Amino acid sequence: MHYIDSEGRYFTKKLLIEANNAAIREERNRQLKEEYLENLSHDMVYPISLSFDEHNRGEIRVQIVFDEKGTTGFLDMSKNRYNLLPKAIYHIDGTVELETEEMINAKRLYPEGREYTETVGRKLIRDSSFRTKVLKAYNNECAMCELDDVSVLVAAHIQPAHLCEDDSVNNGICLCKIHDKFYEDGDICVRFNGEIFLQNENIKIDYDKIRFPIDKADYPSPNRLNQRLEMSIRRFKRN
């Protein structure tokens, strides 16, 4: 059984790792586990079963098939990178014709091994009430200390604003400017249950967990916290 998108595009292991590394560098929403990809066979190809344009903003989300059992995963990539993927030709007699390595390399924008980053242009229309909602939910106090001076408080997005369109209170934490900077840089991280841990051992903090809002409906989203946590850990390791 063949799993193909309308154009028959597929990945080799090498191309899949390159595309995933690009998704990590470009901080795209859907990425694959690096350890999982390393264990894939070099002798297989990994077809795309679905592909769709993400909001017409130059980004393609693809569903990739990894084995005969139908194990799949999603990856976000630029439309340019997607268009350079090789195509399989499926013949009537059941044979499949793949592109040669020379054909694949001939389409590269840059020499093999050279990394490049593509950004996604997006006009953001932010919810102007986001800061008001978040500060109110946290009673105008930093969730990591006792600072309650509104002039130095920030409504920090958990999943960064340029990666999503979520301006709900559940994607925000009230932080003072100091802790916001540490959180933004990944020096301070927050687990899905609100536990705080430090990637930078030079930072000291008095709290083991963030202080949650009074209303449970305003609690930070565990999914958003996990997304931010994984992104912060990857970024900190690279730096």
Disulfide bonds with the S-S distance in Angstrom:
none
